[in-house]
């Protein structure tokens, strides 16, 4: 793998792990929903040392991924060229409803 890609992945992984730890420590219940992980995984991440995070971040595996993978949601989020507060709120609400339904559906 290209060393530039490895550097970017390492930085993204470290930022994600730090963000995840912060969310988990502040509000475990909300963090589980936001991060889409089990309580066991969250507890493991919460207790990682700086050294462990550095080692995990250095892997060639990108730890995070886009939460929005649905084309319809992306089109809704990007469909208004001229910002209009009412349209943005309606679009965001619809996108939130679609995403909530996705998370509510069993695997």
ZABAMAR-711890 format. One line per field, with one value per residue: residue number from 1; residue in three letters; y, x, z of N, C-alpha, C in turn. Coordinates in pm, whole numbers. Example, Ala and Ser with C-alpha at 12.3 -4.5 7.8 and 13.67 -1.06 7.14 Angstrom:
2
n = [1;2]
res = [ala;ser]
n_north = [-569;-225]
n_east = [1319;1285]
n_up = [780;708]
ca_north = [-450;-106]
ca_east = [1230;1367]
ca_up = [780;714]
c_north = [-330;3]
c_east = [1320;1290]
c_up = [780;787]
END
This chain:
107
n = [1;2;3;4;5;6;7;8;9;10;11;12;13;14;15;16;17;18;19;20;21;22;23;24;25;26;27;28;29;30;31;32;33;34;35;36;37;38;39;40;41;42;43;44;45;46;47;48;49;50;51;52;53;54;55;56;57;58;59;60;61;62;63;64;65;66;67;68;69;70;71;72;73;74;75;76;77;78;79;80;81;82;83;84;85;86;87;88;89;90;91;92;93;94;95;96;97;98;99;100;101;102;103;104;105;106;107]
res = [unk;unk;unk;unk;unk;unk;unk;unk;unk;unk;unk;unk;unk;unk;unk;unk;unk;unk;unk;unk;unk;unk;unk;unk;unk;unk;unk;unk;unk;unk;unk;unk;unk;unk;unk;unk;unk;unk;unk;unk;unk;unk;unk;unk;unk;unk;unk;unk;unk;unk;unk;unk;unk;unk;unk;unk;unk;unk;unk;unk;unk;unk;unk;unk;unk;unk;unk;unk;unk;unk;unk;unk;unk;unk;unk;unk;unk;unk;unk;unk;unk;unk;unk;unk;unk;unk;unk;unk;unk;unk;unk;unk;unk;unk;unk;unk;unk;unk;unk;unk;unk;unk;unk;unk;unk;unk;unk]
n_north = [-118;225;460;712;675;497;665;852;682;592;835;896;672;707;949;869;668;824;1002;818;709;939;995;756;764;991;944;652;508;666;673;407;386;592;516;260;10;-275;-301;-437;-405;-128;-90;-209;-34;203;156;145;200;473;370;129;231;364;148;3;197;214;3;-137;-125;54;187;314;383;512;610;656;491;469;553;712;863;1012;1161;1311;1460;1619;1758;2022;2304;2583;2711;2681;2743;2609;2400;2265;2177;2007;1818;1715;1605;1403;1246;1170;1015;806;696;623;424;237;160;52;-175;-526;-689]
n_east = [84;46;256;164;-113;-122;-38;-249;-463;-378;-386;-660;-770;-668;-786;-1053;-1061;-998;-1216;-1426;-1365;-1404;-1680;-1790;-1707;-1840;-2117;-2239;-2468;-2576;-2349;-2324;-2534;-2472;-2218;-2267;-2206;-2144;-2193;-1985;-1773;-1752;-1670;-1418;-1286;-1307;-1129;-878;-527;-298;-82;-190;-393;-235;-100;-318;-427;-227;-261;-342;-606;-898;-1074;-1321;-1627;-1844;-2151;-2372;-2484;-2668;-2792;-3019;-3040;-2800;-2854;-3072;-2948;-2779;-2922;-3016;-2928;-2934;-2916;-3187;-3348;-3591;-3611;-3372;-3415;-3635;-3527;-3319;-3471;-3614;-3398;-3299;-3515;-3512;-3259;-3297;-3488;-3334;-3149;-3322;-3417;-3383;-3064]
n_up = [0;-69;92;159;170;384;592;597;661;913;1059;1037;1166;1427;1498;1488;1689;1916;1915;1947;2203;2358;2315;2421;2689;2775;2732;2735;2641;2428;2267;2184;2003;1816;1724;1643;1765;1982;2340;2463;2277;2287;2552;2541;2366;2513;2720;2606;2598;2526;2382;2285;2122;1933;1812;1703;1532;1344;1172;847;805;767;1027;1055;876;618;752;610;347;158;-154;-195;40;28;-203;-113;88;-58;-251;-277;-432;-372;-60;150;440;516;330;380;643;607;431;590;798;661;574;826;916;727;785;1053;1023;889;1085;1267;1153;1166;1130]
ca_north = [0;354;511;828;619;443;779;907;584;596;957;881;573;765;1047;794;605;930;1047;710;707;1056;971;645;809;1093;893;518;467;738;633;278;412;674;440;134;-102;-340;-248;-502;-337;8;-98;-235;91;299;124;137;294;548;277;37;306;388;22;-27;299;192;-108;-95;-135;175;145;374;382;603;561;671;417;465;658;802;955;1105;1253;1404;1548;1706;1794;2162;2390;2711;2681;2737;2680;2515;2282;2191;2109;1897;1716;1651;1523;1283;1163;1112;910;691;633;559;300;144;107;-20;-302;-629;-720]
ca_east = [0;115;286;77;-242;-103;-34;-385;-543;-333;-439;-806;-796;-639;-892;-1176;-1049;-1007;-1355;-1507;-1340;-1468;-1825;-1822;-1687;-1938;-2254;-2228;-2589;-2580;-2232;-2352;-2619;-2400;-2105;-2315;-2127;-2194;-2139;-1855;-1674;-1735;-1590;-1280;-1232;-1299;-1015;-750;-421;-246;0;-278;-457;-134;-79;-438;-439;-123;-294;-384;-752;-969;-1166;-1453;-1682;-1957;-2276;-2473;-2443;-2786;-2790;-3131;-3006;-2700;-2921;-3150;-2858;-2705;-3007;-3060;-2814;-2945;-2959;-3312;-3364;-3705;-3577;-3267;-3474;-3717;-3436;-3252;-3570;-3638;-3277;-3297;-3618;-3462;-3150;-3353;-3549;-3225;-3092;-3425;-3441;-3287;-2954]
ca_up = [0;-78;226;185;212;519;684;608;734;1053;1118;1047;1270;1558;1524;1516;1821;2017;1917;2004;2347;2418;2315;2512;2827;2808;2732;2678;2569;2300;2188;2122;1887;1719;1669;1589;1817;2103;2465;2485;2192;2340;2675;2500;2311;2622;2807;2533;2634;2411;2304;2214;2014;1831;1739;1625;1427;1243;1082;713;801;807;1132;1040;741;607;809;506;228;73;-256;-176;148;-24;-295;-31;161;-150;-364;-279;-464;-303;76;199;572;522;250;449;758;557;377;704;868;581;583;961;920;651;859;1173;978;855;1208;1341;1086;1206;1042]
c_north = [124;411;634;781;565;555;836;812;586;719;949;784;631;867;977;729;708;981;943;702;823;1037;866;689;911;1036;758;483;536;695;501;297;487;593;307;14;-159;-276;-310;-433;-197;7;-126;-106;194;279;111;241;369;457;180;108;331;263;-13;69;274;76;-53;-98;-4;135;200;361;480;537;569;601;410;582;759;906;1056;1206;1355;1506;1650;1767;1941;2255;2525;2683;2756;2667;2578;2386;2198;2114;1989;1783;1642;1560;1394;1189;1096;998;786;619;563;426;194;80;25;-158;-405;-665;-792]
c_east = [88;135;202;-60;-232;-104;-174;-474;-506;-391;-590;-843;-775;-746;-1023;-1172;-1061;-1150;-1445;-1488;-1411;-1619;-1863;-1811;-1793;-2079;-2257;-2348;-2597;-2466;-2257;-2435;-2543;-2292;-2146;-2235;-2191;-2132;-2002;-1745;-1646;-1649;-1443;-1215;-1212;-1172;-882;-652;-377;-163;-85;-347;-358;-110;-199;-451;-340;-154;-338;-536;-812;-1079;-1307;-1499;-1799;-2081;-2388;-2421;-2556;-2783;-2901;-3100;-2903;-2763;-3004;-3061;-2789;-2791;-3047;-2942;-2816;-2997;-3087;-3339;-3477;-3673;-3471;-3324;-3557;-3631;-3367;-3347;-3595;-3517;-3268;-3397;-3570;-3351;-3202;-3418;-3445;-3168;-3193;-3451;-3338;-3194;-2984]
c_up = [0;63;260;232;354;623;705;687;882;1124;1137;1158;1410;1594;1560;1654;1933;2029;1984;2155;2417;2426;2419;2657;2870;2821;2660;2591;2432;2210;2118;1996;1778;1648;1609;1634;1943;2227;2495;2404;2245;2466;2643;2450;2422;2705;2735;2585;2509;2321;2223;2097;1900;1746;1651;1508;1313;1148;947;697;849;904;1116;895;738;667;707;381;126;-25;-236;-68;101;-118;-218;38;70;-259;-373;-305;-393;-162;114;332;578;448;320;567;713;505;490;780;792;585;719;973;847;725;983;1135;945;979;1286;1280;1132;1092;922]
END
